[in-house]
Amino acid sequence: MNGAGRTLLDLAGYFTPEEWAAAARDNISLDEVRRAPSTISGSLSEAVIALRQER
């Protein structure tokens, strides 16, 4: 089974409507997206957990 559709629905609960609207206006290049993970110290999972705890 492909869980891609379910993943999109799951993401909706992580962000507020204001965050979605702001993200739609972001002008981010693909190169910026590719470089971003290299700035994360530690593991990606630790970074995600830390961000969620800040909320």
C-alpha distance matrix in Angstrom:
0.0 3.8 6.3 9.2 10.5 10.8 12.5 15.1 15.9 16.4 18.7 21.0 22.4 23.6 26.0 28.8 29.4 32.3 30.2 27.8 30.9 32.5 29.5 29.6 33.2 32.6 33.7 31.8 31.6 28.9 31.4 31.9 28.2 28.2 31.3 30.4 28.6 31.7 33.7 31.8 33.7 32.1 28.4 25.9 24.7 28.4 28.9 26.1 27.4 30.9 30.0 28.4 31.5 33.8 32.4
3.8 0.0 3.8 5.7 7.6 8.6 9.7 12.0 13.4 14.1 16.0 18.2 20.1 21.0 23.1 26.0 26.5 29.2 27.0 24.5 27.6 29.1 26.0 26.0 29.5 29.0 30.0 28.1 28.0 25.3 27.9 28.4 24.7 24.9 28.2 27.3 25.7 28.9 30.9 29.2 31.4 30.1 26.4 23.7 22.8 26.5 26.6 23.8 25.5 28.8 27.6 26.3 29.6 31.5 30.2
6.3 3.8 0.0 3.8 5.6 5.3 6.2 9.0 10.2 10.4 12.5 14.9 16.5 17.4 19.7 22.6 23.3 26.1 23.9 21.6 24.9 26.4 23.5 23.8 27.4 26.8 28.2 26.4 26.7 24.3 26.9 26.9 23.2 23.7 26.7 25.3 23.8 27.2 28.8 26.9 29.1 27.8 24.1 21.3 20.1 23.7 23.7 20.6 22.2 25.5 24.3 22.7 26.0 27.9 26.5
9.2 5.7 3.8 0.0 3.8 5.5 5.1 6.6 9.0 9.9 10.9 13.2 15.6 16.2 17.9 20.8 21.1 23.7 21.4 18.9 22.0 23.4 20.3 20.4 24.0 23.4 24.7 23.0 23.3 21.0 23.8 23.9 20.2 21.0 24.2 23.0 21.9 25.4 26.9 25.4 28.0 27.2 23.7 20.5 19.9 23.4 22.9 19.9 22.0 24.9 23.2 22.1 25.6 27.1 25.6
10.5 7.6 5.6 3.8 0.0 3.8 5.4 5.4 6.7 8.8 10.3 11.6 14.1 15.6 17.0 19.4 19.4 22.3 20.6 17.8 20.7 22.7 20.0 19.7 23.5 23.5 25.1 24.0 24.6 22.8 25.9 25.7 22.2 23.5 26.6 25.2 24.4 28.1 29.3 27.7 30.4 29.7 26.3 23.0 22.2 25.5 24.7 21.5 23.3 26.2 24.2 22.7 26.2 27.5 25.6
10.8 8.6 5.3 5.5 3.8 0.0 3.8 5.5 5.2 6.2 8.8 10.3 11.9 13.6 15.7 18.2 18.8 21.8 20.1 17.8 21.1 23.0 20.5 20.8 24.6 24.5 26.5 25.2 26.2 24.4 27.3 26.7 23.1 24.5 27.3 25.4 24.3 28.0 29.0 27.0 29.4 28.4 25.0 21.7 20.4 23.6 23.1 19.6 21.0 24.1 22.3 20.3 23.7 25.3 23.3
12.5 9.7 6.2 5.1 5.4 3.8 0.0 3.8 5.4 5.0 6.3 8.9 10.7 11.4 13.5 16.5 17.4 20.1 17.8 15.7 19.2 20.6 17.9 18.6 22.2 21.7 23.6 22.1 23.1 21.3 24.0 23.2 19.6 20.9 23.6 21.6 20.5 24.3 25.2 23.2 25.7 24.8 21.5 18.2 17.0 20.3 19.6 16.2 18.0 20.9 19.1 17.5 21.0 22.5 20.8
15.1 12.0 9.0 6.6 5.4 5.5 3.8 0.0 3.8 5.4 5.2 6.7 9.6 10.6 11.7 14.3 14.5 17.3 15.3 12.7 16.0 17.7 15.1 15.4 19.1 19.1 21.1 20.0 21.3 20.0 23.0 22.2 18.7 20.6 23.3 21.4 21.0 24.8 25.4 23.9 26.7 26.3 23.3 19.7 19.0 21.9 20.7 17.3 19.3 21.8 19.4 18.0 21.7 22.6 20.6
15.9 13.4 10.2 9.0 6.7 5.2 5.4 3.8 0.0 3.8 5.4 5.4 7.7 9.9 11.3 13.3 13.7 16.9 15.5 13.3 16.5 18.6 16.7 17.0 20.8 21.1 23.6 22.9 24.5 23.4 26.5 25.3 22.0 24.0 26.5 24.2 23.8 27.6 27.9 26.1 28.8 28.2 25.1 21.7 20.4 23.1 22.0 18.4 19.8 22.4 20.0 18.0 21.4 22.5 20.0
16.4 14.1 10.4 9.9 8.8 6.2 5.0 5.4 3.8 0.0 3.8 5.5 6.1 7.6 10.1 12.8 14.2 17.1 15.3 13.8 17.4 19.0 17.0 18.2 21.7 21.6 24.1 23.0 24.7 23.5 26.2 24.7 21.3 23.2 25.3 22.8 21.9 25.7 25.9 23.7 26.0 25.2 22.1 18.8 17.2 19.8 19.0 15.3 16.3 19.1 17.0 14.7 18.1 19.5 17.3
18.7 16.0 12.5 10.9 10.3 8.8 6.3 5.2 5.4 3.8 0.0 3.8 5.4 5.4 7.2 10.4 11.8 14.2 11.9 10.5 14.3 15.5 13.4 14.8 18.2 17.9 20.5 19.4 21.3 20.4 23.0 21.3 18.1 20.3 22.3 19.6 19.2 23.0 23.0 21.0 23.7 23.4 20.6 17.0 16.0 18.3 16.9 13.3 15.0 17.2 14.7 13.0 16.6 17.5 15.3
21.0 18.2 14.9 13.2 11.6 10.3 8.9 6.7 5.4 5.5 3.8 0.0 3.8 5.6 6.0 7.9 8.8 11.8 10.4 8.7 12.2 14.1 12.7 13.7 17.2 17.6 20.6 20.2 22.6 22.2 25.0 23.1 20.2 22.8 24.7 22.0 22.1 25.8 25.5 23.7 26.5 26.4 23.8 20.3 19.2 21.2 19.6 16.0 17.5 19.2 16.3 14.5 17.9 18.3 15.5
22.4 20.1 16.5 15.6 14.1 11.9 10.7 9.6 7.7 6.1 5.4 3.8 0.0 3.8 5.6 7.4 9.5 12.3 11.2 10.7 14.1 15.7 14.8 16.5 19.5 19.8 23.0 22.5 25.1 24.7 27.2 25.0 22.1 24.7 26.2 23.1 22.9 26.6 25.9 23.8 26.1 25.7 23.3 20.0 18.4 20.0 18.6 15.0 15.7 17.4 14.8 12.3 15.3 16.0 12.9
23.6 21.0 17.4 16.2 15.6 13.6 11.4 10.6 9.9 7.6 5.4 5.6 3.8 0.0 3.8 7.0 9.9 11.7 9.6 10.0 13.6 14.2 13.1 15.5 18.2 17.9 21.0 20.2 22.8 22.5 24.6 22.2 19.4 21.9 23.1 19.8 19.6 23.2 22.3 20.1 22.5 22.3 20.1 16.8 15.5 16.8 15.1 11.5 12.5 14.0 11.1 9.0 12.3 12.8 10.2
26.0 23.1 19.7 17.9 17.0 15.7 13.5 11.7 11.3 10.1 7.2 6.0 5.6 3.8 0.0 3.8 6.6 8.0 5.9 6.6 10.0 10.6 10.1 12.4 15.0 15.0 18.4 18.1 21.1 21.4 23.6 21.0 18.6 21.6 22.7 19.5 20.0 23.5 22.3 20.7 23.4 23.8 21.9 18.5 17.8 18.9 16.5 13.4 14.9 15.5 12.1 10.8 14.0 13.4 10.6
28.8 26.0 22.6 20.8 19.4 18.2 16.5 14.3 13.3 12.8 10.4 7.9 7.4 7.0 3.8 0.0 3.8 5.3 5.1 6.4 8.7 9.9 10.7 12.6 14.7 15.5 19.2 19.6 22.9 23.7 26.0 23.3 21.3 24.5 25.4 22.2 23.2 26.5 25.1 23.7 26.3 26.9 25.3 22.0 21.3 22.0 19.6 16.7 17.8 18.1 14.6 13.3 15.8 14.7 11.5
29.4 26.5 23.3 21.1 19.4 18.8 17.4 14.5 13.7 14.2 11.8 8.8 9.5 9.9 6.6 3.8 0.0 3.8 5.4 5.1 6.2 8.6 9.8 10.7 12.9 14.5 18.2 19.2 22.5 23.6 26.2 23.7 21.9 25.4 26.5 23.7 25.0 28.3 27.1 26.0 29.0 29.8 28.2 24.7 24.3 25.3 22.7 19.8 21.3 21.6 18.0 16.9 19.6 18.3 15.2
32.3 29.2 26.1 23.7 22.3 21.8 20.1 17.3 16.9 17.1 14.2 11.8 12.3 11.7 8.0 5.3 3.8 0.0 3.8 5.4 5.1 6.1 8.5 9.9 11.0 12.6 16.4 17.7 21.3 22.8 25.1 22.4 21.1 24.7 25.4 22.5 24.3 27.4 25.7 25.0 28.0 29.2 28.0 24.7 24.7 25.2 22.3 19.9 21.5 21.1 17.4 17.0 19.4 17.5 14.7
30.2 27.0 23.9 21.4 20.6 20.1 17.8 15.3 15.5 15.3 11.9 10.4 11.2 9.6 5.9 5.1 5.4 3.8 0.0 3.8 5.4 5.1 6.1 8.6 10.1 10.6 14.3 15.0 18.5 19.7 21.9 19.1 17.6 21.1 21.8 18.8 20.5 23.6 22.1 21.3 24.4 25.6 24.4 21.0 21.2 21.8 18.8 16.5 18.5 18.2 14.4 14.4 17.2 15.4 13.0
27.8 24.5 21.6 18.9 17.8 17.8 15.7 12.7 13.3 13.8 10.5 8.7 10.7 10.0 6.6 6.4 5.1 5.4 3.8 0.0 3.8 5.5 5.1 6.3 9.0 10.0 13.5 14.3 17.5 18.5 21.2 18.9 17.1 20.6 21.9 19.3 20.9 24.3 23.3 22.7 25.9 27.0 25.4 21.8 22.0 23.3 20.4 17.8 20.1 20.4 16.7 16.5 19.7 18.4 15.9
30.9 27.6 24.9 22.0 20.7 21.1 19.2 16.0 16.5 17.4 14.3 12.2 14.1 13.6 10.0 8.7 6.2 5.1 5.4 3.8 0.0 3.8 5.4 5.2 6.8 9.1 12.6 14.4 17.7 19.4 22.1 19.8 18.6 22.3 23.5 21.1 23.2 26.3 25.2 25.0 28.4 29.8 28.4 24.9 25.4 26.5 23.4 21.1 23.4 23.3 19.5 19.6 22.5 20.8 18.4
32.5 29.1 26.4 23.4 22.7 23.0 20.6 17.7 18.6 19.0 15.5 14.1 15.7 14.2 10.6 9.9 8.6 6.1 5.1 5.5 3.8 0.0 3.8 5.4 5.3 6.6 10.3 12.0 15.6 17.7 19.9 17.2 16.5 20.3 20.9 18.6 21.0 23.8 22.3 22.5 25.8 27.6 26.6 23.3 24.2 24.9 21.5 19.8 22.2 21.6 17.9 18.6 21.4 19.2 17.4
29.5 26.0 23.5 20.3 20.0 20.5 17.9 15.1 16.7 17.0 13.4 12.7 14.8 13.1 10.1 10.7 9.8 8.5 6.1 5.1 5.4 3.8 0.0 3.8 5.3 5.1 8.6 9.4 12.8 14.4 16.8 14.4 13.2 17.0 18.0 15.8 18.1 21.1 20.1 20.2 23.7 25.4 24.2 20.7 21.8 22.9 19.6 17.8 20.7 20.5 16.8 17.7 20.9 19.2 17.6
29.6 26.0 23.8 20.4 19.7 20.8 18.6 15.4 17.0 18.2 14.8 13.7 16.5 15.5 12.4 12.6 10.7 9.9 8.6 6.3 5.2 5.4 3.8 0.0 3.8 5.6 8.4 10.1 13.1 14.7 17.7 15.9 14.9 18.5 20.0 18.3 20.7 23.7 23.0 23.4 27.0 28.7 27.2 23.7 24.8 26.2 23.0 21.1 24.0 24.1 20.5 21.1 24.4 22.8 21.0
33.2 29.5 27.4 24.0 23.5 24.6 22.2 19.1 20.8 21.7 18.2 17.2 19.5 18.2 15.0 14.7 12.9 11.0 10.1 9.0 6.8 5.3 5.3 3.8 0.0 3.8 6.4 9.2 12.5 15.0 17.5 15.5 15.4 19.0 20.0 18.5 21.4 24.0 23.0 23.9 27.5 29.6 28.6 25.2 26.7 27.7 24.3 22.8 25.8 25.3 21.7 22.8 25.8 23.7 22.3
32.6 29.0 26.8 23.4 23.5 24.5 21.7 19.1 21.1 21.6 17.9 17.6 19.8 17.9 15.0 15.5 14.5 12.6 10.6 10.0 9.1 6.6 5.1 5.6 3.8 0.0 3.8 5.8 9.4 12.0 14.1 11.8 11.9 15.6 16.3 14.9 17.9 20.3 19.3 20.5 24.1 26.4 25.5 22.3 24.1 25.1 21.5 20.5 23.7 23.1 19.7 21.3 24.2 22.2 21.3
33.7 30.0 28.2 24.7 25.1 26.5 23.6 21.1 23.6 24.1 20.5 20.6 23.0 21.0 18.4 19.2 18.2 16.4 14.3 13.5 12.6 10.3 8.6 8.4 6.4 3.8 0.0 3.8 6.6 9.9 11.7 10.1 11.0 14.3 15.1 14.5 17.9 19.8 19.2 20.9 24.6 27.1 26.4 23.3 25.6 26.7 23.1 22.5 25.9 25.3 22.1 24.1 27.0 25.0 24.5
31.8 28.1 26.4 23.0 24.0 25.2 22.1 20.0 22.9 23.0 19.4 20.2 22.5 20.2 18.1 19.6 19.2 17.7 15.0 14.3 14.4 12.0 9.4 10.1 9.2 5.8 3.8 0.0 3.8 6.7 8.3 6.5 7.2 10.6 11.4 10.9 14.3 16.2 15.9 17.7 21.4 23.9 23.1 20.1 22.7 23.8 20.4 20.0 23.6 23.2 20.3 22.5 25.5 23.8 23.6
31.6 28.0 26.7 23.3 24.6 26.2 23.1 21.3 24.5 24.7 21.3 22.6 25.1 22.8 21.1 22.9 22.5 21.3 18.5 17.5 17.7 15.6 12.8 13.1 12.5 9.4 6.6 3.8 0.0 3.8 5.3 5.2 6.5 8.8 10.1 10.9 14.0 15.5 16.1 18.2 21.8 24.3 23.4 20.7 23.5 25.0 21.8 21.7 25.4 25.2 22.6 24.9 27.9 26.5 26.6
28.9 25.3 24.3 21.0 22.8 24.4 21.3 20.0 23.4 23.5 20.4 22.2 24.7 22.5 21.4 23.7 23.6 22.8 19.7 18.5 19.4 17.7 14.4 14.7 15.0 12.0 9.9 6.7 3.8 0.0 3.8 5.4 5.1 6.2 8.7 10.0 12.4 14.0 15.4 17.2 20.8 22.9 21.7 18.9 21.8 23.7 20.9 20.7 24.4 24.7 22.5 24.6 27.7 26.9 27.0
31.4 27.9 26.9 23.8 25.9 27.3 24.0 23.0 26.5 26.2 23.0 25.0 27.2 24.6 23.6 26.0 26.2 25.1 21.9 21.2 22.1 19.9 16.8 17.7 17.5 14.1 11.7 8.3 5.3 3.8 0.0 3.8 5.4 5.0 6.2 8.6 11.2 11.8 13.3 15.8 19.1 21.5 20.8 18.6 21.9 23.3 20.6 21.0 24.8 24.7 22.8 25.4 28.2 27.2 27.9
31.9 28.4 26.9 23.9 25.7 26.7 23.2 22.2 25.3 24.7 21.3 23.1 25.0 22.2 21.0 23.3 23.7 22.4 19.1 18.9 19.8 17.2 14.4 15.9 15.5 11.8 10.1 6.5 5.2 5.4 3.8 0.0 3.8 5.4 5.1 6.1 9.5 10.5 10.9 13.4 16.9 19.5 19.1 16.7 20.0 21.0 17.9 18.5 22.2 21.7 19.7 22.4 25.1 23.9 24.6
28.2 24.7 23.2 20.2 22.2 23.1 19.6 18.7 22.0 21.3 18.1 20.2 22.1 19.4 18.6 21.3 21.9 21.1 17.6 17.1 18.6 16.5 13.2 14.9 15.4 11.9 11.0 7.2 6.5 5.1 5.4 3.8 0.0 3.8 5.5 5.3 7.7 10.0 10.9 12.4 16.0 18.1 17.0 14.2 17.2 18.8 15.9 15.9 19.7 19.8 17.8 20.1 23.1 22.3 22.8
28.2 24.9 23.7 21.0 23.5 24.5 20.9 20.6 24.0 23.2 20.3 22.8 24.7 21.9 21.6 24.5 25.4 24.7 21.1 20.6 22.3 20.3 17.0 18.5 19.0 15.6 14.3 10.6 8.8 6.2 5.0 5.4 3.8 0.0 3.8 5.7 6.8 8.2 10.4 12.0 15.3 17.2 16.1 13.9 17.2 18.9 16.5 17.0 20.7 21.0 19.6 22.0 24.8 24.4 25.2
31.3 28.2 26.7 24.2 26.6 27.3 23.6 23.3 26.5 25.3 22.3 24.7 26.2 23.1 22.7 25.4 26.5 25.4 21.8 21.9 23.5 20.9 18.0 20.0 20.0 16.3 15.1 11.4 10.1 8.7 6.2 5.1 5.5 3.8 0.0 3.8 5.8 5.7 7.4 9.9 13.0 15.5 15.3 13.6 17.2 18.2 15.6 16.9 20.4 20.1 18.9 21.8 24.2 23.5 24.8
30.4 27.3 25.3 23.0 25.2 25.4 21.6 21.4 24.2 22.8 19.6 22.0 23.1 19.8 19.5 22.2 23.7 22.5 18.8 19.3 21.1 18.6 15.8 18.3 18.5 14.9 14.5 10.9 10.9 10.0 8.6 6.1 5.3 5.7 3.8 0.0 3.8 5.5 5.6 7.3 10.9 13.5 13.1 11.0 14.5 15.2 12.2 13.5 17.0 16.5 15.1 18.1 20.5 19.7 21.0
28.6 25.7 23.8 21.9 24.4 24.3 20.5 21.0 23.8 21.9 19.2 22.1 22.9 19.6 20.0 23.2 25.0 24.3 20.5 20.9 23.2 21.0 18.1 20.7 21.4 17.9 17.9 14.3 14.0 12.4 11.2 9.5 7.7 6.8 5.8 3.8 0.0 3.8 5.4 5.5 8.8 10.5 9.7 7.8 11.5 12.5 10.2 11.7 15.1 15.1 14.4 17.2 19.5 19.3 20.9
31.7 28.9 27.2 25.4 28.1 28.0 24.3 24.8 27.6 25.7 23.0 25.8 26.6 23.2 23.5 26.5 28.3 27.4 23.6 24.3 26.3 23.8 21.1 23.7 24.0 20.3 19.8 16.2 15.5 14.0 11.8 10.5 10.0 8.2 5.7 5.5 3.8 0.0 3.8 5.6 7.8 10.2 10.5 10.0 13.8 14.1 12.2 14.4 17.4 17.0 16.9 19.9 21.7 21.5 23.5
33.7 30.9 28.8 26.9 29.3 29.0 25.2 25.4 27.9 25.9 23.0 25.5 25.9 22.3 22.3 25.1 27.1 25.7 22.1 23.3 25.2 22.3 20.1 23.0 23.0 19.3 19.2 15.9 16.1 15.4 13.3 10.9 10.9 10.4 7.4 5.6 5.4 3.8 0.0 3.8 6.3 9.6 10.8 10.3 13.8 13.3 10.8 13.4 16.2 15.0 14.8 18.2 19.7 18.9 21.2
31.8 29.2 26.9 25.4 27.7 27.0 23.2 23.9 26.1 23.7 21.0 23.7 23.8 20.1 20.7 23.7 26.0 25.0 21.3 22.7 25.0 22.5 20.2 23.4 23.9 20.5 20.9 17.7 18.2 17.2 15.8 13.4 12.4 12.0 9.9 7.3 5.5 5.6 3.8 0.0 3.8 6.5 7.3 6.9 10.2 9.5 7.2 10.2 12.7 11.7 12.0 15.3 16.6 16.4 18.8
33.7 31.4 29.1 28.0 30.4 29.4 25.7 26.7 28.8 26.0 23.7 26.5 26.1 22.5 23.4 26.3 29.0 28.0 24.4 25.9 28.4 25.8 23.7 27.0 27.5 24.1 24.6 21.4 21.8 20.8 19.1 16.9 16.0 15.3 13.0 10.9 8.8 7.8 6.3 3.8 0.0 3.8 6.5 8.0 10.7 9.0 8.0 11.6 13.1 11.9 13.3 16.4 17.0 17.1 20.0
32.1 30.1 27.8 27.2 29.7 28.4 24.8 26.3 28.2 25.2 23.4 26.4 25.7 22.3 23.8 26.9 29.8 29.2 25.6 27.0 29.8 27.6 25.4 28.7 29.6 26.4 27.1 23.9 24.3 22.9 21.5 19.5 18.1 17.2 15.5 13.5 10.5 10.2 9.6 6.5 3.8 0.0 3.8 6.7 8.5 6.7 7.4 10.8 11.6 11.2 13.4 15.9 16.3 17.2 20.0
28.4 26.4 24.1 23.7 26.3 25.0 21.5 23.3 25.1 22.1 20.6 23.8 23.3 20.1 21.9 25.3 28.2 28.0 24.4 25.4 28.4 26.6 24.2 27.2 28.6 25.5 26.4 23.1 23.4 21.7 20.8 19.1 17.0 16.1 15.3 13.1 9.7 10.5 10.8 7.3 6.5 3.8 0.0 3.8 5.4 5.3 6.5 8.9 10.1 10.9 12.7 14.6 15.6 17.1 19.4
25.9 23.7 21.3 20.5 23.0 21.7 18.2 19.7 21.7 18.8 17.0 20.3 20.0 16.8 18.5 22.0 24.7 24.7 21.0 21.8 24.9 23.3 20.7 23.7 25.2 22.3 23.3 20.1 20.7 18.9 18.6 16.7 14.2 13.9 13.6 11.0 7.8 10.0 10.3 6.9 8.0 6.7 3.8 0.0 3.8 5.4 5.1 6.3 8.7 9.9 10.7 12.5 14.3 15.6 17.4
24.7 22.8 20.1 19.9 22.2 20.4 17.0 19.0 20.4 17.2 16.0 19.2 18.4 15.5 17.8 21.3 24.3 24.7 21.2 22.0 25.4 24.2 21.8 24.8 26.7 24.1 25.6 22.7 23.5 21.8 21.9 20.0 17.2 17.2 17.2 14.5 11.5 13.8 13.8 10.2 10.7 8.5 5.4 3.8 0.0 3.8 5.4 5.1 6.2 8.6 9.9 10.7 12.3 14.4 16.0
28.4 26.5 23.7 23.4 25.5 23.6 20.3 21.9 23.1 19.8 18.3 21.2 20.0 16.8 18.9 22.0 25.3 25.2 21.8 23.3 26.5 24.9 22.9 26.2 27.7 25.1 26.7 23.8 25.0 23.7 23.3 21.0 18.8 18.9 18.2 15.2 12.5 14.1 13.3 9.5 9.0 6.7 5.3 5.4 3.8 0.0 3.8 5.5 5.1 6.1 8.7 10.0 10.6 12.5 14.8
28.9 26.6 23.7 22.9 24.7 23.1 19.6 20.7 22.0 19.0 16.9 19.6 18.6 15.1 16.5 19.6 22.7 22.3 18.8 20.4 23.4 21.5 19.6 23.0 24.3 21.5 23.1 20.4 21.8 20.9 20.6 17.9 15.9 16.5 15.6 12.2 10.2 12.2 10.8 7.2 8.0 7.4 6.5 5.1 5.4 3.8 0.0 3.8 5.5 5.1 6.2 8.7 9.9 10.8 13.1
26.1 23.8 20.6 19.9 21.5 19.6 16.2 17.3 18.4 15.3 13.3 16.0 15.0 11.5 13.4 16.7 19.8 19.9 16.5 17.8 21.1 19.8 17.8 21.1 22.8 20.5 22.5 20.0 21.7 20.7 21.0 18.5 15.9 17.0 16.9 13.5 11.7 14.4 13.4 10.2 11.6 10.8 8.9 6.3 5.1 5.5 3.8 0.0 3.8 5.4 5.2 6.2 8.7 10.0 11.3
27.4 25.5 22.2 22.0 23.3 21.0 18.0 19.3 19.8 16.3 15.0 17.5 15.7 12.5 14.9 17.8 21.3 21.5 18.5 20.1 23.4 22.2 20.7 24.0 25.8 23.7 25.9 23.6 25.4 24.4 24.8 22.2 19.7 20.7 20.4 17.0 15.1 17.4 16.2 12.7 13.1 11.6 10.1 8.7 6.2 5.1 5.5 3.8 0.0 3.8 5.5 5.2 6.2 8.8 10.3
30.9 28.8 25.5 24.9 26.2 24.1 20.9 21.8 22.4 19.1 17.2 19.2 17.4 14.0 15.5 18.1 21.6 21.1 18.2 20.4 23.3 21.6 20.5 24.1 25.3 23.1 25.3 23.2 25.2 24.7 24.7 21.7 19.8 21.0 20.1 16.5 15.1 17.0 15.0 11.7 11.9 11.2 10.9 9.9 8.6 6.1 5.1 5.4 3.8 0.0 3.8 5.5 5.1 6.4 9.1
30.0 27.6 24.3 23.2 24.2 22.3 19.1 19.4 20.0 17.0 14.7 16.3 14.8 11.1 12.1 14.6 18.0 17.4 14.4 16.7 19.5 17.9 16.8 20.5 21.7 19.7 22.1 20.3 22.6 22.5 22.8 19.7 17.8 19.6 18.9 15.1 14.4 16.9 14.8 12.0 13.3 13.4 12.7 10.7 9.9 8.7 6.2 5.2 5.5 3.8 0.0 3.8 5.4 5.2 6.9
28.4 26.3 22.7 22.1 22.7 20.3 17.5 18.0 18.0 14.7 13.0 14.5 12.3 9.0 10.8 13.3 16.9 17.0 14.4 16.5 19.6 18.6 17.7 21.1 22.8 21.3 24.1 22.5 24.9 24.6 25.4 22.4 20.1 22.0 21.8 18.1 17.2 19.9 18.2 15.3 16.4 15.9 14.6 12.5 10.7 10.0 8.7 6.2 5.2 5.5 3.8 0.0 3.8 5.4 5.4
31.5 29.6 26.0 25.6 26.2 23.7 21.0 21.7 21.4 18.1 16.6 17.9 15.3 12.3 14.0 15.8 19.6 19.4 17.2 19.7 22.5 21.4 20.9 24.4 25.8 24.2 27.0 25.5 27.9 27.7 28.2 25.1 23.1 24.8 24.2 20.5 19.5 21.7 19.7 16.6 17.0 16.3 15.6 14.3 12.3 10.6 9.9 8.7 6.2 5.1 5.4 3.8 0.0 3.8 5.4
33.8 31.5 27.9 27.1 27.5 25.3 22.5 22.6 22.5 19.5 17.5 18.3 16.0 12.8 13.4 14.7 18.3 17.5 15.4 18.4 20.8 19.2 19.2 22.8 23.7 22.2 25.0 23.8 26.5 26.9 27.2 23.9 22.3 24.4 23.5 19.7 19.3 21.5 18.9 16.4 17.1 17.2 17.1 15.6 14.4 12.5 10.8 10.0 8.8 6.4 5.2 5.4 3.8 0.0 3.8
32.4 30.2 26.5 25.6 25.6 23.3 20.8 20.6 20.0 17.3 15.3 15.5 12.9 10.2 10.6 11.5 15.2 14.7 13.0 15.9 18.4 17.4 17.6 21.0 22.3 21.3 24.5 23.6 26.6 27.0 27.9 24.6 22.8 25.2 24.8 21.0 20.9 23.5 21.2 18.8 20.0 20.0 19.4 17.4 16.0 14.8 13.1 11.3 10.3 9.1 6.9 5.4 5.4 3.8 0.0
